[in-house]
Amino acid sequence: MNDDLPDAVKKCLDILDENLEILSNIEFDLNDEKHDKLVPGMKLHHLYDMSNDVAESEKIRRAESKLMRRQSEGF
């Protein structure tokens, strides 16, 4: 039974690793829905600023996802 424990832990970590990005993406999508609202009559420079914010936010999300993946691999 003790020999099976490391294998079971490895299987659990593999499953977590496979699904970590999916779970992370679901969380981000749910949070994004709260902030994705366009206001009528916006000026062009506001839309430009919004597009820059979205690009920066996506870079941060990717970096966070990669960090979580590296941390999960370290265990």
N, C-alpha and C positions, 0 to 999 in steps of 0.2 A: 504494500500500500504506500509506503514512503517513497518507493521508486516512481510511482505514478504521479506524485505531487508535482515535481518539476515539469513533467510533460503537460500536466493540466494547466499549470501557471503559464507555460510557454504558449499553449493553445489560446488561453484567454488573452494574453498580450498580443498574439497575432490577430485575433478577432478585433480587439480594440484598435490596433494599428490600421486594419483594413477599413474600419468604420469611423475613425477619428475625423477624417476630412469631411465625410458626409454629414456627420453630426455637427461639425463646426459650420459648414455651409448652411445647414438648416437654421442654426442659431442666428447667423448673420442675416439670412433672408428674413427671418421673423423680426429682427430688430430694424432692418431697412424699411419694412413696410410702414413702420411708424413715422419714418422721416421722408418718405417718398411722396411729397405733395407739391404740385405745381400751383403757383398762384397766378391767376389770370392777370394780364397786363404787365408782365415782367419786362424789364428792359434787357437789351442784348447783353450788356455787361454783367447783369445778374445771372443770366443763363450761362455765360462764360465762366463766371466764378463757381457756379454750381457744378459745371462739368469738371473743373479743376479739383474741386472738393471730392467729387466722386472718384476721380482717378487716384488721388492721394489716399482716400479711404480704402480703395481696393488694394493698393500697395501695402498698407498697414495690415489689412486682413491676411494677405498672402504671407507676410512676414510672421504674423502671429500663428498662422497655421503651421508654417515650417518650424517655428520654435516649439510648438506643442508636439509636433511629430518627433523632433530631435529629443525632447525631454522624455517622451514615451519610450523611445529607443534606448535611452540611458538606463532605464530600470531593469 
